[in-house]
């Protein structure tokens, strides 16, 4: 059974006007709807304002003359200002919501040729949101007026999935976005590709915080920047990309660097400082190693993320910054929350979108495309074309994909390795001899400090020579001047440091009990000062 055709549209106060006999020589959009011989219009819902009631009545009579079978319902809609978007949308919305649509027996065409531009936009929105379960109708005049030709009309279905060309364009745009996030690398790992596909959708659709976890060197910072650049290309952000490594923020300077300070807030604050959060206004703030933030900074960050407002250090007036937060960490924040090192409410706030980036050892099939990509970059840096010999590449990939390759630094290790090969390649060719040398270098680099392998604390220390544990970080003369008590204590501290990834983590382990009794907690600073007593630094101890 044929569905009835129902047209919903506004009276055209200019295009539909005219009262004399000459009006039939003029193209009138509303009348033209019923002048197409091959199209049956069963009903027209003609919306008009009360002051144009006379013109609406004339339209009804003229349509009856041309098409007696078409029912015309006049819909009087009171509007103070038809150009006011809020008023127009509200009035149309109320009418549409009360209208008895029956899609099983009727098809609906929303006429967008007549009415103010605001009315046309509102009609579009009603169809696009499916409040009107139909399609858009666009009419056009004939090329020559007065010919009796009703012109033409076109139906526009806003279900874009029905348009093959548009669907192909959208698919192409998504593929380009995925390639962009992956830096053009044709990654082959199914899990990683699925992960990036979801991240692409979230990056362009959401401004909520995003949490990137994964081992050091897995590409969290690089991916965060690419997400920002993708949003920038879609005109979704106006501000800048601000990157902060929270492990570098220390003591009072941490809050000052992030949230800014007022002049005179503390010793050394000789001028106002806006802070990095304000620098990220209308942009993206990437907080790498967010687990290293202290409790006070975590509390301030939570307020800034939730309310877009915060207090600079030493100020009694709040400032605002509207930024999107991307956080990165190589910690399992669930463990940090359980052990009281990270605020549960902050974790809940930044954990809406959480993604764990796999390390290289979990993506062996992606090593080859990444090696090719990094070799192209390295060749551009050294200023000449560089390629593997076939045997050399196969040899390198065999080692790279084997269980012997730890890739503890992930892409940092791989990038450094490829850069060395490209730099040392004579004549632009990487040979098996160079690969042999590089493999030996990598084995040596990974020989000590394998992730997860604890450095044993000394047992039975008095029965052996303490110097063997410290002689790689202290001169013999300095060791000779130390009491046995200091040697034992220092060796234990060094052992803990070598089990930890950062100075802050080591400080928390060493001062776990006493930190709860202190009003100001800065474990990293306490540990740094202890090491300085012996002429040591974190870099020396953890190397």
N, C-alpha and C positions, 0 to 999 in steps of 0.2 A: 504493500500500500504506500502511495506517495505521501511523504511528509509535507505538511503545510509550510510555506515560506513566510516567515515573519520578519519584517524590517523594523529596527529601532533606530531612530535618528532625530536630529534637531531640525527645527524649522530654520531655513536660511533667510534671515531678515533682509538681506540684500539680493542674493542669488535667486531666491524664490519670489521676490517682490514683483509687482505689476498688477494693474487692475483693468486696464482697457483691453479691447480686442487684440491689440498688438502683443499682449503677453504671450499669445500662442506662437508668435514668431520667435520668441526668445527661449533659449535653453534654460529650463528650470530644473535643478538637480532632483528635487523631491518628486515632481511630476514625471520626470524621465524614468523613474524607477518602475513605472507601470506601462511604459510605452514600448517595451521590448516584446515583440510578438512571440518569441520562443521562451519567454519567462513568465511564469504565473506567480503573482504576489498575492497571497491570501490576506495578509493584514499588515498595516503600518501603524506603529506606535510613534506618533508625531509629538515631540516634546517642544514646548514653547513657553514663553513668559506671558503673564496675564495681559501686559500692554500690547502684545501682538496677537490677541485672540481673533481679531477680524481677519488678519492675513491667514491664520491657521484655518479658519472656517472656509475661506476662499480656496485654500489648498484642498480641503476635503471635498468641496463641490467639484473642482476641476478634476481631481483623481476619479471621482464617481463618473464624470462624463467620459473619461478615457477608458476606465476599467471598472465597470459597475460591480464586478465580482470581488473587488478589493475592499475590505473593511478598513476604515481609517478611524483610529482612536486618538482623540486629542488629549495630550497629557500636559496640563497646566502646571508649571513648576515655578514657584515664586523665588526670584533671585534679585537681591538688591544690586549686585554687581556681577554680571555674567563673566567678567574677566578676573574675578577673584578665585584663585585655584582652590583654596580651602572650602569656600562656600559652594562652588560648583561641584567639587568632588563629593562633599558631604551630601548635597541634595541628590545627586545621581546615585550615590551609594545607597541611600535610604530607599529610593524608588526601586532600584534593581533588587535589593535584598527582599523586598516585599512582593516582587513580581512572580506570578505563578508559572515559572518555566516548566515546560513539558517536553524535554528532548526526545522522548520516545515517539511523539507524534508530530513535533514541529522542529524546523531548523531555523536558526536565528542568524540574521545578518545585521551587523552594527554599522550604520552609515556614517562615515567620517568625512564627507565632503562639505557638509553644511555645519553651521554653528561656529562659535568663536574657536580660535586655536586652543584655548583652555578647555572648551567643551570636547573638542576632538581628542585632546590628550587624555582627558578623563575617560572617554569612551574606549580609547585604546587600552587604558589600564584595567578597565572592567573586563575586557575580553582577555587580556594577557593573564590576569589573575584568575580567570575562569568564573568570575561572578556572573558574567554573561556567557553561557555555554554555546558559543558560536564562533563566527569568523567576522573579519572586518570587510566592509563593502566600500569600495572607492569608485566614484562615478567621474566621467570626463565628458566635456562637450564635444559636439561634432566639429570637424575642421571648418565647416562653413555654416554660420548661423542662418536661421530662417529656412533651412532646407527640410524641416520636419523630421530630421534625423534625431533620434533620442540620444545620440552619442554612444558611449561605451561604458562598461563597468567591469570591475575586476574584484575577485574574492581573495582575501589574504588570510591564510590559516596560520595562526601564531604558534601552532605545534611545529616547531622547527625541525623535529625529527622526520617530518614528512618531506622535507626538501633535501633531496640527495646532495645537491651541490653545496648547500649550507652545511649539511652534516659532514661532508668531506672537508670543508673549510675548518669546521670546529675540530675535527680529528687531526687535521694538519697542524692547527694551532697548538693542540695539546701535545702532539709529537715534538714540535719545536720547543715547547716549554720543558718537556722531559729531557730532550737533548741538551738544553741550556743548563738545567740543574746538574746534569752529568758531565758538563763541560765538553759535550760532543763525543764522549767516550762510549763506544758501543758495548756496554757492560752485558754480560751473559748470565750472571747469577740470577735465577728466577726470584728468589726472596728479596734481593736488593732492588731489582727492577720493580717489583710490586710495592716495596717500601717507597721508592721515589715517586711512583705514580700517585700514591695517596698524599705524599708531601706536596706534590704539585697542586693537587686540588685544594688542600688546606691553605697553601701559601697564597693562592689567588682569591680564596673565598672567605678567609677568616683573619681577624686581627687579634685573636686570643693568644695568650702566651703559648710558646712551643718549647718543649724540652727535648734536647738532643743528648743522648747518652752513648757511651761507647769508649773503647780504649784510646789512649793517647795516639794521635796521628791518624785516626780513622777518617778525618775530614769534616769534623763538626764545624769548625770555623769557616772553611771553604764553602760548605753547603749553606750556612747561615747567610753568607754574603751573596751567594747566588740567588737565594730566596728573596733577599732584598732587591737585587737587581731585576729579578723577574717582576716583582710588585711595582718597581719603578717604571719598567717598560709598559705596564698596564695603567700607569697614572694613578696607582693606588696609594702611593706615599709621596709626600712633598719634601720631607726632611732627609737627613743624612743617615748613613750606616755608622753607628758608633760601637766599636768593639773594645771590650775591657776584659783583661785577664785578672780575675779576682785574686789569684794567688800572688799577684804583685802588690796588692793593696795591704798596707800595714798600719796597725794602730789607729791613732786619730786621723791619719791621712786617708784612711779608707772611706769614712763617711764624708770627708771633705771632697775627695775626688769624685765620688758618686753624686752626692746631693748638694755640693757647693758649700760655701761658708760666707759669713759676713766678716768684714774687716774687723780685726781685733778679737775674733772668736777664740783664738788661742795664740800662743807664742809663734811668731812667724807668719801669722795671717795679716799681711800688710795691706791687702786689698781684697775687695769682694771677688768671689770666685763662683761662676754660675754652676759648675758641676756637669758631669757627663750625662746625667739624665735629662737635663735641660737641653744639652746639645743634641739629644736624640728626638727632640720635639717634632712630631708629625713624621717621624722616621722609624728606624728599627734600632733597638739596643740589644747587642749580643753580649751577654755576661758569660764568658767562658770560665770554667772551674768555679761555678757558683757555690759549690760545697765549701769553698774556702772562706766565704763571707762569715764574719763574726755574728753573734746573736743580735747585737744592736742594729747592724746594717741589714740583717734579714728582716727585722721588724719594720724598719723604715722602708725597705723595698716592698714589703707586702702592702703597706698603705699606698705607696706610689703606684703600684700595679692596679690596686682595686679602685682607688679614688682619683688617680691622676694628679694627686697633690702631695706635697711633703714639705718639711721644714729644713732649710739649710742649717748647717751647724752654726750656732750662735745667733740665730734669727728667731724672732717671735711672730713672724708673718709667713704664712704658707705661700709657696709658689706652685705653679702647675706645669705639667709636661705630658702631652698625649703621645705616647710612643707604644710600639709593639715590642714585647719582650721575647727574645729567643735566648734560652739558657742552655749551657753546655756543661757536661761533667763526665768524668770517668769513674765516678763513684756510683754505687747503688744507693740512691737517696733513701730508699725504704729502710736500709740498714742504718743510715745516719739518723733518720727520724726515730727509729726504735731505740738507738743509743743516745738520743738527746742532743746530737750535734747539729741537727737541722730542724727548723720549725715545721711542725706538721701542717699548720694552716698555710704556710707559704708553699710547701710541697703540693698540697691539694690545689692551690691556685694556679701553679705553673704546670700541672700535670694533666691538663685537659687534652692536649695533643703531645704524646710522648713517643719518641722513636729511638730505637737503639741501632746505631750504625755498626755493622759487623766489621771486624778486623780483616786484614788481608788473608790470614790463614783460613778464614771462613768463606773466602771467595776465590778459591784457586783458579776457577775458570775466567776470572776477571783480570788476572795478572797480565796476560798477553796484551789485551787492548790498552791497559794502563801503561805498560812498558812502551808500547808504540806511541802513545800520547806524550808521555814524559820525554821520550827520545826526540820527538819533534820540538818540544819546548827547549830541551837542552841544546839541540842543534842550532836553534835560533839564538840562544845565548852565546854559544861559542862562535857563531857567525859562519858556519859551514855545514853542508849536508853530512849527516852521519847515519850509517846503516850497520846492522849486524850482518856478518856472514851467516849463511843458512845454518851451518853446523854450530856456530857460536850462539845463535839465538836459541836453537833447540837445547843446547847444553845449559844455557842460563835459565831457560824456563823449566827444565827438568829439576834443577836445584831449587828454583824459586817456588815450585809447586810441591816440593817434597816435604816430609815431616821434619827434615833437618833445618829448614828455613823458618826461624822463629818470627821474623818480621815484628819484633817487639815494638818498634817505633812506627809500624804500619807504613803509611804513605811517605812519612818523613824518611824512613830507611830506604824505601824503594826509590824515591826521588833522588836522594843522595847517591845511591848506587848507580843509577842510570846517568846522572851527571858526571860521575867519575869515569864511567866507561866512555861517554861522549867526548870528554875532555882529553882522554889519553889515546883516543882512536887515531892512529896514524893514517893519513890518506882518507879519512872519513870512514874507515872500515873497522868494526869491532870484531876481533878475532878470538879464537878459542883460547889463545895464550892470555889475552886480557881477561876473559871470563874466568879462567883458572885463578888468576891473581885476585879478581874481585870476590870470587867465592871464598877464597882463603881469608880475605879481609872481613867479609861478613861473618864467617865462623868465629873469627877472633873477637869481633864486636859483640857477638851474642854469647860469648863463652861465659861471662859472669853477669850477674844481675838478671837472670831469666825471670820473667814475671811469675809470681807465685812461689818462687823458691826462697825460703826464709834464710836469712843469715843467722847462723846459730850463735846464741849468746855463750860466752865463755863458761866452761865448767872446769872445776879443779884448777883455777888460775894460778894458785901458788905453786903448782907442780910443774909449771912450764914458763917459758920466757914471754912476758907480756909484750915486749917490744915487737915481736913478730906480728902482732895485731895492729900496731900503730905506726910501724916504720914506713908505711906507704903514704902517710899523711903528715908526719912530724919528722923534722931533722933529728939525727941521733943525739946531737948536743942538747936539744930541747927535751928529749926523752930522758936523758941522763939526769936532768935537773928536777924531774918530777918524783914526788913521793910515791910509794907503792899504792897508797890509798887513792891518789889522784889518777894513777894509771888504771887501776881497776874500775873506778867510776867512769873515766873517760872512755875506756873500751866498751863498757856497757852502753853508754850513750851513743857511741858510734854504731854499735850493733843495732840499736833501735832505729837510728836514722836510716840505715841501709835497708831496713825493711819497709820504709815509708816512701811514698811518692813525693811528698812535699814537706817543707819545713813546718807548716801548720799542723799537718797530720802527726809528725813526730812530736811536736810540742804537746799536742793533746794527749798522746800516749804517755809521755814522760811526766806530765803534771796533772794527770787525770783526777787525783784525789784533792790536791791543794787548790785546783782551779775553782772548785765549788765554794771555797771559803774566801775568795778574793772579790772585791767590789769591781775591779777592772780586770778583765781577763784578756791577756795577750800572750798566749803560750809561745807563739812563734818568736816574739821579742825576747822572752826569757831564755829560750834555747839559743837564739843568736848571740846574746850577751855571754852565755856560758861558753860557747865555742870560741868567741873572741878572746876570752881569757887565755886560751892556749894557741892563739894566733891562727885559728881555723875559721872557715866559713862553711855554709851549707853546700856550696858548689864543690868544695874540696872533699868534704866528708862523703857526699852522695855520689861522687864521680865513679 
